[in-house]
Structure formats: C-alpha cells, structure tokens
C-alpha cells in the first residue's frame, strides 16, 4: 500500500516538472507561427 502511494506522488511530481517544458513548446510554436508565411501572408 505504501508503494502505491509513492507511485501517485511520483506521477504528480513528474507531471508538474513537465509544465515548464510544455510551456516552452507552446511559446516556440507561437513564435514560429508569427514568422511563417502561408500563401504570401503571415
């Protein structure tokens, strides 16, 4: 039972750590879309 509780904590910690990485991905995508030209338009 204690091991299962630890797994839950580890999953939560792992998900929280990924937020910054995902935020970087979203910011990079926004910058790319602002620079990209499609059919001669931005």
PDB file of N, CA, C and O in Angstrom:
ATOM      1  N   UNK A   1       0.822  -1.197   0.000  1.00  0.00           N
ATOM      2  CA  UNK A   1       0.000   0.000   0.000  1.00  0.00           C
ATOM      3  C   UNK A   1       0.869   1.266   0.000  1.00  0.00           C
ATOM      4  O   UNK A   1       0.583   2.231  -0.708  1.00  0.00           O
ATOM      5  N   UNK A   2       1.917   1.238   0.796  1.00  0.00           N
ATOM      6  CA  UNK A   2       2.791   2.415   0.852  1.00  0.00           C
ATOM      7  C   UNK A   2       3.469   2.662  -0.496  1.00  0.00           C
ATOM      8  O   UNK A   2       3.665   3.808  -0.901  1.00  0.00           O
ATOM      9  N   UNK A   3       3.823   1.574  -1.187  1.00  0.00           N
ATOM     10  CA  UNK A   3       4.454   1.714  -2.501  1.00  0.00           C
ATOM     11  C   UNK A   3       3.495   2.341  -3.509  1.00  0.00           C
ATOM     12  O   UNK A   3       3.916   3.155  -4.331  1.00  0.00           O
ATOM     13  N   UNK A   4       2.251   1.988  -3.461  1.00  0.00           N
ATOM     14  CA  UNK A   4       1.265   2.563  -4.377  1.00  0.00           C
ATOM     15  C   UNK A   4       1.075   4.055  -4.112  1.00  0.00           C
ATOM     16  O   UNK A   4       0.894   4.831  -5.051  1.00  0.00           O
ATOM     17  N   UNK A   5       1.116   4.460  -2.853  1.00  0.00           N
ATOM     18  CA  UNK A   5       1.019   5.882  -2.516  1.00  0.00           C
ATOM     19  C   UNK A   5       2.227   6.621  -3.081  1.00  0.00           C
ATOM     20  O   UNK A   5       2.093   7.732  -3.594  1.00  0.00           O
ATOM     21  N   UNK A   6       3.403   6.010  -2.989  1.00  0.00           N
ATOM     22  CA  UNK A   6       4.620   6.634  -3.524  1.00  0.00           C
ATOM     23  C   UNK A   6       4.508   6.798  -5.043  1.00  0.00           C
ATOM     24  O   UNK A   6       4.925   7.822  -5.584  1.00  0.00           O
ATOM     25  N   UNK A   7       3.954   5.811  -5.726  1.00  0.00           N
ATOM     26  CA  UNK A   7       3.773   5.927  -7.175  1.00  0.00           C
ATOM     27  C   UNK A   7       2.912   7.136  -7.527  1.00  0.00           C
ATOM     28  O   UNK A   7       3.204   7.848  -8.488  1.00  0.00           O
ATOM     29  N   UNK A   8       1.868   7.367  -6.765  1.00  0.00           N
ATOM     30  CA  UNK A   8       0.993   8.509  -7.034  1.00  0.00           C
ATOM     31  C   UNK A   8       1.760   9.815  -6.886  1.00  0.00           C
ATOM     32  O   UNK A   8       1.607  10.725  -7.700  1.00  0.00           O
ATOM     33  N   UNK A   9       2.588   9.908  -5.841  1.00  0.00           N
ATOM     34  CA  UNK A   9       3.380  11.118  -5.618  1.00  0.00           C
ATOM     35  C   UNK A   9       4.383  11.321  -6.744  1.00  0.00           C
ATOM     36  O   UNK A   9       4.588  12.448  -7.196  1.00  0.00           O
ATOM     37  N   UNK A  10       5.007  10.247  -7.197  1.00  0.00           N
ATOM     38  CA  UNK A  10       5.986  10.347  -8.279  1.00  0.00           C
ATOM     39  C   UNK A  10       5.319  10.785  -9.578  1.00  0.00           C
ATOM     40  O   UNK A  10       5.887  11.584 -10.322  1.00  0.00           O
ATOM     41  N   UNK A  11       4.140  10.281  -9.855  1.00  0.00           N
ATOM     42  CA  UNK A  11       3.425  10.691 -11.071  1.00  0.00           C
ATOM     43  C   UNK A  11       3.075  12.176 -11.024  1.00  0.00           C
ATOM     44  O   UNK A  11       3.224  12.886 -12.019  1.00  0.00           O
ATOM     45  N   UNK A  12       2.617  12.634  -9.881  1.00  0.00           N
ATOM     46  CA  UNK A  12       2.281  14.047  -9.724  1.00  0.00           C
ATOM     47  C   UNK A  12       3.521  14.914  -9.888  1.00  0.00           C
ATOM     48  O   UNK A  12       3.466  15.947 -10.555  1.00  0.00           O
ATOM     49  N   UNK A  13       4.631  14.513  -9.293  1.00  0.00           N
ATOM     50  CA  UNK A  13       5.878  15.257  -9.402  1.00  0.00           C
ATOM     51  C   UNK A  13       6.353  15.298 -10.861  1.00  0.00           C
ATOM     52  O   UNK A  13       6.792  16.344 -11.340  1.00  0.00           O
ATOM     53  N   UNK A  14       6.267  14.177 -11.558  1.00  0.00           N
ATOM     54  CA  UNK A  14       6.672  14.126 -12.960  1.00  0.00           C
ATOM     55  C   UNK A  14       5.815  15.018 -13.831  1.00  0.00           C
ATOM     56  O   UNK A  14       6.331  15.700 -14.716  1.00  0.00           O
ATOM     57  N   UNK A  15       4.524  15.025 -13.597  1.00  0.00           N
ATOM     58  CA  UNK A  15       3.624  15.879 -14.382  1.00  0.00           C
ATOM     59  C   UNK A  15       3.910  17.354 -14.115  1.00  0.00           C
ATOM     60  O   UNK A  15       3.905  18.166 -15.041  1.00  0.00           O
ATOM     61  N   UNK A  16       4.158  17.700 -12.864  1.00  0.00           N
ATOM     62  CA  UNK A  16       4.452  19.094 -12.531  1.00  0.00           C
ATOM     63  C   UNK A  16       5.762  19.542 -13.170  1.00  0.00           C
ATOM     64  O   UNK A  16       5.874  20.696 -13.586  1.00  0.00           O
ATOM     65  N   UNK A  17       6.745  18.665 -13.258  1.00  0.00           N
ATOM     66  CA  UNK A  17       8.024  19.013 -13.880  1.00  0.00           C
ATOM     67  C   UNK A  17       7.888  19.250 -15.377  1.00  0.00           C
ATOM     68  O   UNK A  17       8.676  20.006 -15.944  1.00  0.00           O
ATOM     69  N   UNK A  18       6.934  18.641 -16.021  1.00  0.00           N
ATOM     70  CA  UNK A  18       6.782  18.775 -17.474  1.00  0.00           C
ATOM     71  C   UNK A  18       6.115  20.087 -17.873  1.00  0.00           C
ATOM     72  O   UNK A  18       6.173  20.463 -19.044  1.00  0.00           O
ATOM     73  N   UNK A  19       5.498  20.780 -16.958  1.00  0.00           N
ATOM     74  CA  UNK A  19       4.772  22.002 -17.296  1.00  0.00           C
ATOM     75  C   UNK A  19       5.695  23.030 -17.945  1.00  0.00           C
ATOM     76  O   UNK A  19       5.320  23.640 -18.947  1.00  0.00           O
ATOM     77  N   UNK A  20       6.888  23.232 -17.399  1.00  0.00           N
ATOM     78  CA  UNK A  20       7.818  24.224 -17.954  1.00  0.00           C
ATOM     79  C   UNK A  20       8.246  23.839 -19.367  1.00  0.00           C
ATOM     80  O   UNK A  20       8.335  24.699 -20.243  1.00  0.00           O
ATOM     81  N   UNK A  21       8.506  22.573 -19.591  1.00  0.00           N
ATOM     82  CA  UNK A  21       8.888  22.118 -20.927  1.00  0.00           C
ATOM     83  C   UNK A  21       7.773  22.307 -21.933  1.00  0.00           C
ATOM     84  O   UNK A  21       8.017  22.712 -23.069  1.00  0.00           O
ATOM     85  N   UNK A  22       6.558  22.017 -21.523  1.00  0.00           N
ATOM     86  CA  UNK A  22       5.419  22.198 -22.422  1.00  0.00           C
ATOM     87  C   UNK A  22       5.161  23.678 -22.693  1.00  0.00           C
ATOM     88  O   UNK A  22       4.761  24.049 -23.797  1.00  0.00           O
ATOM     89  N   UNK A  23       5.387  24.513 -21.696  1.00  0.00           N
ATOM     90  CA  UNK A  23       5.231  25.959 -21.877  1.00  0.00           C
ATOM     91  C   UNK A  23       6.223  26.465 -22.928  1.00  0.00           C
ATOM     92  O   UNK A  23       5.878  27.307 -23.757  1.00  0.00           O
ATOM     93  N   UNK A  24       7.451  25.951 -22.892  1.00  0.00           N
ATOM     94  CA  UNK A  24       8.449  26.321 -23.897  1.00  0.00           C
ATOM     95  C   UNK A  24       7.991  25.892 -25.293  1.00  0.00           C
ATOM     96  O   UNK A  24       8.148  26.649 -26.251  1.00  0.00           O
ATOM     97  N   UNK A  25       7.435  24.705 -25.416  1.00  0.00           N
ATOM     98  CA  UNK A  25       6.947  24.216 -26.712  1.00  0.00           C
ATOM     99  C   UNK A  25       5.844  25.118 -27.258  1.00  0.00           C
ATOM    100  O   UNK A  25       5.838  25.441 -28.446  1.00  0.00           O
ATOM    101  N   UNK A  26       4.925  25.521 -26.408  1.00  0.00           N
ATOM    102  CA  UNK A  26       3.829  26.393 -26.843  1.00  0.00           C
ATOM    103  C   UNK A  26       4.379  27.751 -27.269  1.00  0.00           C
ATOM    104  O   UNK A  26       3.976  28.282 -28.304  1.00  0.00           O
ATOM    105  N   UNK A  27       5.292  28.318 -26.485  1.00  0.00           N
ATOM    106  CA  UNK A  27       5.877  29.621 -26.827  1.00  0.00           C
ATOM    107  C   UNK A  27       6.648  29.550 -28.142  1.00  0.00           C
ATOM    108  O   UNK A  27       6.571  30.470 -28.956  1.00  0.00           O
ATOM    109  N   UNK A  28       7.392  28.462 -28.353  1.00  0.00           N
ATOM    110  CA  UNK A  28       8.137  28.293 -29.607  1.00  0.00           C
ATOM    111  C   UNK A  28       7.189  28.178 -30.794  1.00  0.00           C
ATOM    112  O   UNK A  28       7.466  28.730 -31.859  1.00  0.00           O
ATOM    113  N   UNK A  29       6.096  27.481 -30.631  1.00  0.00           N
ATOM    114  CA  UNK A  29       5.116  27.329 -31.698  1.00  0.00           C
ATOM    115  C   UNK A  29       4.486  28.669 -32.048  1.00  0.00           C
ATOM    116  O   UNK A  29       4.285  28.971 -33.225  1.00  0.00           O
ATOM    117  N   UNK A  30       4.174  29.468 -31.050  1.00  0.00           N
ATOM    118  CA  UNK A  30       3.592  30.786 -31.295  1.00  0.00           C
ATOM    119  C   UNK A  30       4.568  31.660 -32.074  1.00  0.00           C
ATOM    120  O   UNK A  30       4.171  32.325 -33.031  1.00  0.00           O
ATOM    121  N   UNK A  31       5.835  31.667 -31.680  1.00  0.00           N
ATOM    122  CA  UNK A  31       6.842  32.464 -32.394  1.00  0.00           C
ATOM    123  C   UNK A  31       6.992  31.990 -33.841  1.00  0.00           C
ATOM    124  O   UNK A  31       7.097  32.809 -34.754  1.00  0.00           O
ATOM    125  N   UNK A  32       7.003  30.682 -34.048  1.00  0.00           N
ATOM    126  CA  UNK A  32       7.115  30.127 -35.398  1.00  0.00           C
ATOM    127  C   UNK A  32       5.922  30.550 -36.256  1.00  0.00           C
ATOM    128  O   UNK A  32       6.091  30.929 -37.415  1.00  0.00           O
ATOM    129  N   UNK A  33       4.734  30.486 -35.695  1.00  0.00           N
ATOM    130  CA  UNK A  33       3.534  30.826 -36.450  1.00  0.00           C
ATOM    131  C   UNK A  33       3.502  32.316 -36.807  1.00  0.00           C
ATOM    132  O   UNK A  33       2.965  32.691 -37.850  1.00  0.00           O
ATOM    133  N   UNK A  34       4.062  33.149 -35.965  1.00  0.00           N
ATOM    134  CA  UNK A  34       4.112  34.584 -36.263  1.00  0.00           C
ATOM    135  C   UNK A  34       5.048  34.879 -37.426  1.00  0.00           C
ATOM    136  O   UNK A  34       4.811  35.818 -38.186  1.00  0.00           O
ATOM    137  N   UNK A  35       6.120  34.082 -37.576  1.00  0.00           N
ATOM    138  CA  UNK A  35       7.109  34.307 -38.634  1.00  0.00           C
ATOM    139  C   UNK A  35       6.752  33.601 -39.934  1.00  0.00           C
ATOM    140  O   UNK A  35       7.209  34.014 -41.000  1.00  0.00           O
ATOM    141  N   UNK A  36       5.965  32.572 -39.872  1.00  0.00           N
ATOM    142  CA  UNK A  36       5.670  31.724 -41.025  1.00  0.00           C
ATOM    143  C   UNK A  36       4.776  32.456 -42.025  1.00  0.00           C
ATOM    144  O   UNK A  36       3.857  33.182 -41.645  1.00  0.00           O
ATOM    145  N   UNK A  37       5.059  32.253 -43.281  1.00  0.00           N
ATOM    146  CA  UNK A  37       4.214  32.819 -44.340  1.00  0.00           C
ATOM    147  C   UNK A  37       3.499  31.690 -45.063  1.00  0.00           C
ATOM    148  O   UNK A  37       4.107  30.684 -45.428  1.00  0.00           O
ATOM    149  N   UNK A  38       2.208  31.870 -45.263  1.00  0.00           N
ATOM    150  CA  UNK A  38       1.378  30.923 -45.981  1.00  0.00           C
ATOM    151  C   UNK A  38       0.608  31.676 -47.029  1.00  0.00           C
ATOM    152  O   UNK A  38      -0.083  32.644 -46.711  1.00  0.00           O
ATOM    153  N   UNK A  39       0.708  31.260 -48.264  1.00  0.00           N
ATOM    154  CA  UNK A  39       0.020  31.918 -49.378  1.00  0.00           C
ATOM    155  C   UNK A  39       0.383  33.403 -49.418  1.00  0.00           C
ATOM    156  O   UNK A  39      -0.457  34.250 -49.722  1.00  0.00           O
ATOM    157  N   UNK A  40       1.668  33.710 -49.101  1.00  0.00           N
ATOM    158  CA  UNK A  40       2.144  35.095 -49.168  1.00  0.00           C
ATOM    159  C   UNK A  40       1.715  35.962 -48.015  1.00  0.00           C
ATOM    160  O   UNK A  40       1.991  37.161 -48.017  1.00  0.00           O
ATOM    161  N   UNK A  41       1.052  35.402 -47.033  1.00  0.00           N
ATOM    162  CA  UNK A  41       0.601  36.173 -45.873  1.00  0.00           C
ATOM    163  C   UNK A  41       1.140  35.556 -44.591  1.00  0.00           C
ATOM    164  O   UNK A  41       1.459  34.368 -44.547  1.00  0.00           O
ATOM    165  N   UNK A  42       1.237  36.371 -43.555  1.00  0.00           N
ATOM    166  CA  UNK A  42       1.677  35.855 -42.253  1.00  0.00           C
ATOM    167  C   UNK A  42       0.517  35.277 -41.518  1.00  0.00           C
ATOM    168  O   UNK A  42       0.676  34.789 -40.399  1.00  0.00           O
TER     169      UNK A  42
END
